[in-house]
Amino acid sequence: MVLLDNDAFIVRLSDLMMKTRLGGSSVVNLTLKQYDDRKKPISRDPTKALQENKKKLCLFRATIGSKKISTVVEAENVERFHNTYVNVVRGNATSLQKEAAEKRNITQKKTKRAA
């Protein structure tokens, strides 16, 4: 997985999403989660436990086929980054399709109400 800076992540994400529109892989997985920048697991022994990292971080990941990119955003930059992230996703999410509602479930509910 490639860890990029925030601006490079946005540029690369828009490029990858453009490729999906032009006929590449049809699935784009976007995830975000809280990140604490730990490389080792937390020790259960309180004397050996490392001090808590007080810095708040957020990890953004994008997976398209076998290509994976990610970036880490600090708390003070989250709002600016999120606005540009949302604009890129909205601009490239043109081929979304609504799921078809199952008619069987709807007719079953109507018959239950009538009875």
Residue pairs with C-beta under 8 A, 6 or more apart in sequence:
1 61
1 68
1 69
1 70
2 68
2 69
2 70
3 70
3 71
3 72
4 12
4 69
4 70
4 71
5 71
6 71
6 73
6 77
6 81
8 71
9 60
9 62
9 69
9 70
9 71
10 81
10 84
10 85
10 88
12 69
13 62
13 69
13 85
13 88
14 88
14 91
14 92
16 28
16 62
16 64
16 67
16 69
17 28
17 64
17 88
17 89
17 92
18 92
19 64
20 26
20 28
20 64
20 92
21 92
21 94
21 95
24 64
24 65
25 64
25 65
27 64
27 65
28 62
28 63
28 64
29 61
29 62
29 63
29 64
30 60
30 61
30 62
30 89
31 60
31 61
31 62
31 63
32 58
32 59
32 60
32 61
33 58
33 59
34 56
34 57
34 58
34 59
35 57
35 58
35 59
35 72
36 53
36 57
37 53
37 55
37 57
37 72
38 53
42 49
42 50
43 49
43 50
55 74
55 75
56 74
56 75
57 72
57 73
57 74
57 75
58 72
58 73
58 75
58 78
59 70
59 71
59 72
59 73
60 70
60 71
60 72
60 73
60 81
60 85
61 68
61 69
61 70
62 68
62 69
62 70
73 81
